[in-house]
């Protein structure tokens, strides 16, 4: 089976090892359950906005069909103060492409909500309340669009906020999340996949 993971720094696992990336951990957890995947194909780079991800996808020859397509994108739209209308338009296009990559099976697409980096040491001198509010607004957009396109939606935002009281959930760079936090996301992905019967 094949997994395509689309995203930004969280998906590529900035400041953690390749084995700690959440798509890689999810695949490993599925392997334990005798559900066999190839190594995930990851299209993600730190700093990418929705526009950057769209551009990267367009430059690749994407003819394969994937059993799972995961999409987590938007934190850099918020960080770079991109508009919500731009995010809505570009996220819609990314959702459409994700569904296409899944073989036009919306039930095989999983959108993950944007984590809240306001809880990290990086944000100590920033307006944390404003960051949280903006991320919630972007997440309302991606959640609403996920419902419209009938894809799966996994809220990891509230989980990410627990890192405020758990330093081990933060990566060494003080901005991104650790492999320990990504393991929680991976567990939740596996649970979603099993409950939805996506691989049966």
Kinemage of the C-alpha trace (Angstrom):
@kinemage 1
@onewidth
@group {chain A} dominant
@subgroup {mainchain}
@vectorlist {calphas} color= white
{ca unk a 1} P 0.000 0.000 0.000
{ca unk a 2} L 1.052 3.600 -0.580
{ca unk a 3} L 0.798 6.763 1.532
{ca unk a 4} L 1.211 10.300 0.209
{ca unk a 5} L 1.852 12.949 2.870
{ca unk a 6} L 1.477 16.584 1.825
{ca unk a 7} L 2.441 19.465 4.071
{ca unk a 8} L 5.133 21.677 5.552
{ca unk a 9} L 7.616 21.511 8.461
{ca unk a 10} L 5.328 19.339 10.594
{ca unk a 11} L 5.052 16.692 7.881
{ca unk a 12} L 8.735 16.675 6.932
{ca unk a 13} L 9.586 16.587 10.638
{ca unk a 14} L 11.774 19.648 11.104
{ca unk a 15} L 14.322 19.033 13.894
{ca unk a 16} L 13.459 15.349 14.306
{ca unk a 17} L 14.851 12.249 12.626
{ca unk a 18} L 13.193 10.847 9.519
{ca unk a 19} L 11.939 7.887 11.542
{ca unk a 20} L 10.093 10.247 13.905
{ca unk a 21} L 8.008 11.954 11.210
{ca unk a 22} L 4.338 11.329 11.911
{ca unk a 23} L 3.558 9.663 8.520
{ca unk a 24} L 6.535 7.342 8.999
{ca unk a 25} L 5.480 6.500 12.551
{ca unk a 26} L 1.912 5.863 11.398
{ca unk a 27} L 3.084 3.453 8.710
{ca unk a 28} L 5.281 1.663 11.238
{ca unk a 29} L 2.353 1.308 13.642
{ca unk a 30} L 0.222 -0.119 10.821
{ca unk a 31} L 2.991 -2.582 9.984
{ca unk a 32} L 2.743 -3.938 13.522
{ca unk a 33} L -0.914 -4.628 12.753
{ca unk a 34} L 0.152 -6.488 9.587
{ca unk a 35} L -0.966 -3.697 7.269
{ca unk a 36} L 1.954 -3.206 4.933
{ca unk a 37} L 2.865 0.125 3.362
{ca unk a 38} L 5.816 1.286 1.336
{ca unk a 39} L 7.760 4.195 2.824
{ca unk a 40} L 5.494 7.261 2.649
{ca unk a 41} L 6.039 9.653 -0.221
{ca unk a 42} L 6.411 13.035 1.471
{ca unk a 43} L 6.000 16.329 -0.366
{ca unk a 44} L 6.711 18.891 2.322
{ca unk a 45} L 9.294 21.523 3.219
{ca unk a 46} L 9.717 23.820 6.188
{ca unk a 47} L 8.219 27.246 5.509
{ca unk a 48} L 5.784 26.185 2.811
{ca unk a 49} L 2.439 27.913 2.456
{ca unk a 50} L -0.478 26.491 0.490
{ca unk a 51} L 0.886 28.284 -2.588
{ca unk a 52} L 4.306 26.669 -2.164
{ca unk a 53} L 2.805 23.209 -1.788
{ca unk a 54} L 0.656 23.671 -4.880
{ca unk a 55} L 3.702 24.782 -6.842
{ca unk a 56} L 5.737 21.787 -5.680
{ca unk a 57} L 2.969 19.356 -6.629
{ca unk a 58} L 2.677 20.882 -10.074
{ca unk a 59} L 6.405 20.323 -10.670
{ca unk a 60} L 6.180 16.611 -9.914
{ca unk a 61} L 4.887 13.839 -12.113
{ca unk a 62} L 2.059 12.537 -9.963
{ca unk a 63} L 0.508 9.642 -11.829
{ca unk a 64} L 0.331 7.120 -8.989
{ca unk a 65} L -2.756 6.403 -6.916
{ca unk a 66} L -2.338 6.313 -3.151
{ca unk a 67} L -4.250 4.335 -0.542
{ca unk a 68} L -3.926 7.185 1.974
{ca unk a 69} L -3.370 10.875 1.244
{ca unk a 70} L -2.782 13.106 4.252
{ca unk a 71} L -2.745 16.896 4.127
{ca unk a 72} L -1.549 19.302 6.815
{ca unk a 73} L -0.892 22.861 5.626
{ca unk a 74} L -1.545 26.407 6.751
{ca unk a 75} L 0.697 27.426 9.621
{ca unk a 76} L 2.924 29.446 7.310
{ca unk a 77} L -0.096 31.140 5.777
{ca unk a 78} L -0.849 32.361 9.285
{ca unk a 79} L 2.782 33.171 10.124
{ca unk a 80} L 3.326 35.102 6.892
{ca unk a 81} L 0.006 36.901 7.367
{ca unk a 82} L -1.557 35.552 4.189
{ca unk a 83} L -5.273 36.199 3.866
{ca unk a 84} L -7.937 33.724 4.831
{ca unk a 85} L -9.536 34.082 1.397
{ca unk a 86} L -6.273 33.056 -0.273
{ca unk a 87} L -5.972 30.101 2.095
{ca unk a 88} L -9.552 29.036 1.371
{ca unk a 89} L -9.002 29.137 -2.383
{ca unk a 90} L -5.662 27.331 -2.343
{ca unk a 91} L -6.671 24.773 0.270
{ca unk a 92} L -9.678 23.926 -1.868
{ca unk a 93} L -7.360 23.234 -4.799
{ca unk a 94} L -5.103 21.119 -2.590
{ca unk a 95} L -8.092 19.103 -1.390
{ca unk a 96} L -9.177 18.493 -4.963
{ca unk a 97} L -5.695 17.306 -5.869
{ca unk a 98} L -5.545 15.093 -2.777
{ca unk a 99} L -8.791 13.424 -3.780
{ca unk a 100} L -7.421 12.938 -7.282
{ca unk a 101} L -4.250 11.322 -5.877
{ca unk a 102} L -6.404 8.936 -3.833
{ca unk a 103} L -8.037 7.636 -6.992
{ca unk a 104} L -11.044 9.929 -6.519
{ca unk a 105} L -11.859 8.355 -3.156
{ca unk a 106} L -12.491 11.194 -0.684
{ca unk a 107} L -12.763 8.667 2.153
{ca unk a 108} L -9.062 7.884 1.667
{ca unk a 109} L -7.992 11.496 2.268
{ca unk a 110} L -7.173 12.731 5.768
{ca unk a 111} L -6.846 16.419 6.609
{ca unk a 112} L -4.985 17.230 9.810
{ca unk a 113} L -5.695 20.510 11.561
{ca unk a 114} L -2.946 23.105 11.992
{ca unk a 115} L -1.033 22.747 15.278
{ca unk a 116} L -0.674 25.758 17.567
{ca unk a 117} L 2.944 26.899 17.816
{ca unk a 118} L 2.003 29.648 20.282
{ca unk a 119} L 2.744 27.113 23.039
{ca unk a 120} L 6.408 26.811 22.006
{ca unk a 121} L 9.361 28.758 23.442
{ca unk a 122} L 9.739 30.423 20.023
{ca unk a 123} L 6.534 32.359 20.656
{ca unk a 124} L 7.430 33.605 24.134
{ca unk a 125} L 7.776 37.233 22.971
{ca unk a 126} L 4.856 37.129 20.536
{ca unk a 127} L 1.133 37.708 20.945
{ca unk a 128} L 0.206 34.148 21.787
{ca unk a 129} L -3.505 34.846 22.076
{ca unk a 130} L -3.524 36.354 18.599
{ca unk a 131} L -1.655 33.380 17.127
{ca unk a 132} L -4.145 30.986 18.691
{ca unk a 133} L -7.100 32.980 17.403
{ca unk a 134} L -5.702 33.124 13.874
{ca unk a 135} L -4.874 29.419 13.796
{ca unk a 136} L -8.407 28.656 14.954
{ca unk a 137} L -9.728 30.768 12.062
{ca unk a 138} L -7.608 28.924 9.508
{ca unk a 139} L -8.651 25.604 11.014
{ca unk a 140} L -12.308 26.550 10.705
{ca unk a 141} L -11.685 26.966 6.983
{ca unk a 142} L -9.934 23.624 6.493
{ca unk a 143} L -12.485 21.805 8.653
{ca unk a 144} L -15.424 23.297 6.759
{ca unk a 145} L -13.885 22.436 3.398
{ca unk a 146} L -13.123 18.897 4.587
{ca unk a 147} L -16.813 18.451 5.349
{ca unk a 148} L -17.806 19.864 1.959
{ca unk a 149} L -15.496 17.460 0.143
{ca unk a 150} L -16.385 14.572 2.494
{ca unk a 151} L -12.816 13.755 3.493
{ca unk a 152} L -11.658 12.645 6.934
{ca unk a 153} L -10.643 15.312 9.429
{ca unk a 154} L -8.281 14.829 12.358
{ca unk a 155} L -8.077 17.611 14.936
{ca unk a 156} L -4.578 17.638 16.439
{ca unk a 157} L -4.643 21.295 17.476
{ca unk a 158} L -5.879 20.761 21.015
{ca unk a 159} L -3.375 17.955 21.430
{ca unk a 160} L -0.556 20.249 20.271
{ca unk a 161} L -1.539 22.807 22.906
{ca unk a 162} L -0.732 20.312 25.646
{ca unk a 163} L 2.926 20.891 24.788
{ca unk a 164} L 2.692 24.100 26.801
{ca unk a 165} L 3.001 21.974 29.928
{ca unk a 166} L 5.155 19.175 28.544
{ca unk a 167} L 8.623 20.240 27.300
{ca unk a 168} L 9.313 16.766 25.878
{ca unk a 169} L 6.642 17.438 23.240
{ca unk a 170} L 8.782 20.261 21.804
{ca unk a 171} L 11.696 19.682 19.421
{ca unk a 172} L 15.208 20.916 20.188
{ca unk a 173} L 14.737 24.012 18.022
{ca unk a 174} L 12.105 25.354 20.413
{ca unk a 175} L 9.565 25.850 17.628
{ca unk a 176} L 8.501 22.528 16.175
{ca unk a 177} L 7.119 19.433 17.842
{ca unk a 178} L 9.070 16.380 18.915
{ca unk a 179} L 8.907 12.789 17.807
{ca unk a 180} L 7.032 12.062 21.032
{ca unk a 181} L 4.271 14.472 20.000
{ca unk a 182} L 4.242 13.104 16.458
{ca unk a 183} L 3.782 9.613 17.897
{ca unk a 184} L 0.486 10.778 19.383
{ca unk a 185} L -0.617 12.114 16.006
{ca unk a 186} L 0.408 8.828 14.401
{ca unk a 187} L -1.650 6.863 16.945
{ca unk a 188} L -4.669 9.012 16.175
{ca unk a 189} L -4.169 8.565 12.441
{ca unk a 190} L -4.047 4.796 12.837
{ca unk a 191} L -7.198 4.836 14.961
{ca unk a 192} L -9.000 6.971 12.375
{ca unk a 193} L -7.892 4.692 9.542
{ca unk a 194} L -9.074 1.585 11.394
{ca unk a 195} L -12.406 3.055 12.509
{ca unk a 196} L -13.155 4.345 9.021
{ca unk a 197} L -12.245 0.984 7.495
{ca unk a 198} L -10.085 2.671 4.883
{ca unk a 199} L -7.842 -0.299 4.232
{ca unk a 200} L -10.379 -3.131 4.278
